[in-house]
Amino acid sequence: MLCLPFSSRSFVALPFTLFASSVLLLTAPLGFAQSTTGIVPYSSCTQHQYDTISNADLGMTVVAPVRSKSGPIPFHVCRTALAAESE
């Protein structure tokens, strides 16, 4: 009888382990996508022409229009910058 260093049970568990670890590695970056930047939904803010100030933490979002075109296919490009009040 041939003696193998691995049991037949480990050959069955190997594909499941590889599958589980690959799913974990592929879905781990999705956890970083949950942070909210800019204006938080359902928050109070004061809007001006080019900036929006959050009333909760005085964070400021500045939006500068870069290119705007009207016509059959409208086109709008804005540059957004975030600035937070540090304590």
C-alpha positions as MATLAB code, in Angstrom:
seq = 'MLCLPFSSRSFVALPFTLFASSVLLLTAPLGFAQSTTGIVPYSSCTQHQYDTISNADLGMTVVAPVRSKSGPIPFHVCRTALAAESE';
ca = [
       0.000    0.000    0.000;
       1.241    3.457   -0.923;
       1.519    5.856    2.011;
       0.531    9.442    1.135;
       1.519   12.366    3.337;
      -2.018   13.806    3.053;
      -5.222   12.037    3.855;
      -8.019   11.878    1.294;
     -10.040   14.148    3.551;
      -7.585   17.031    3.056;
      -7.996   16.777   -0.731;
     -11.725   17.418   -0.307;
     -11.197   20.343    2.058;
      -8.548   21.994   -0.137;
     -10.915   23.293   -2.874;
     -13.358   24.624   -0.263;
     -10.521   26.362    1.593;
      -9.231   27.936   -1.621;
     -12.749   29.059   -2.578;
     -13.456   30.532    0.868;
     -10.138   32.384    1.010;
     -10.549   33.777   -2.518;
     -14.070   35.036   -1.714;
     -12.750   36.665    1.437;
      -9.884   38.365   -0.410;
     -12.120   39.565   -3.242;
     -14.835   41.001   -0.985;
     -12.545   42.602    1.628;
     -12.045   45.862   -0.341;
     -15.819   46.380   -0.381;
     -15.681   47.129    3.341;
     -13.659   50.267    2.643;
     -16.348   51.559    0.280;
     -18.782   52.064    3.152;
     -17.303   55.309    4.442;
     -19.217   58.439    3.522;
     -17.311   61.470    2.345;
     -18.733   64.843    1.566;
     -22.260   65.669    2.658;
     -23.774   62.884    4.767;
     -27.295   61.856    3.693;
     -30.117   63.351    5.825;
     -27.820   65.926    7.417;
     -28.411   69.641    7.711;
     -26.198   71.898    5.649;
     -26.022   75.452    4.399;
     -25.683   75.768    0.629;
     -24.097   78.721   -1.148;
     -23.199   79.260   -4.798;
     -19.885   77.352   -4.806;
     -19.679   75.745   -1.362;
     -21.783   73.713    1.050;
     -21.110   73.823    4.799;
     -22.198   70.981    7.070;
     -23.875   72.353   10.206;
     -22.848   69.324   12.297;
     -19.063   69.512   11.975;
     -18.509   72.659    9.849;
     -17.026   70.558    7.063;
     -16.959   72.418    3.773;
     -17.447   70.997    0.286;
     -16.330   73.316   -2.518;
     -17.633   72.674   -6.031;
     -15.997   74.604   -8.877;
     -17.560   74.322  -12.331;
     -14.988   73.360  -14.955;
     -17.061   73.012  -18.129;
     -20.763   73.362  -18.806;
     -22.423   72.969  -22.195;
     -26.085   72.997  -23.120;
     -27.552   71.556  -26.265;
     -28.955   68.234  -27.455;
     -26.434   66.421  -25.247;
     -25.822   68.528  -22.108;
     -22.427   68.232  -20.488;
     -21.417   69.395  -16.987;
     -18.063   68.842  -15.249;
     -17.320   70.052  -11.714;
     -14.241   69.814   -9.520;
     -15.041   68.930   -5.894;
     -12.790   69.546   -2.893;
     -13.471   68.604    0.746;
     -12.232   70.569    3.727;
     -12.923   69.541    7.334;
     -12.612   71.703   10.424;
      -9.920   70.232   12.680;
      -9.986   70.752   16.424;
];
